[in-house]
């Protein structure tokens, strides 16, 4: 039998946590879906670092396969090191961060917001 590590426990609690989040955020999800349709968004940019990048890769697959959206992963160092952010245009920009405070991810989202992306 596997030793029940913290990671093991987190993996196995994901279905319950996801169901709870979906239930609690039902209205927000509905508003976001309506906004995506209204803006006719066909491109998603995902900003993530470290292990959050793994979740981003999974989201890239799901959004592409289920919704037919073009999904790319941002390069946060373009913002933080090179100070050359790309043009987001009419994209949905999704930030994934365990803490929600990663400076790289926050800078990508701030620039996307400044450019009028969703």
Order of alpha helices (4+ residues) and beta strands (2+ residues): alpha-alpha-beta-alpha-beta-alpha-beta-alpha
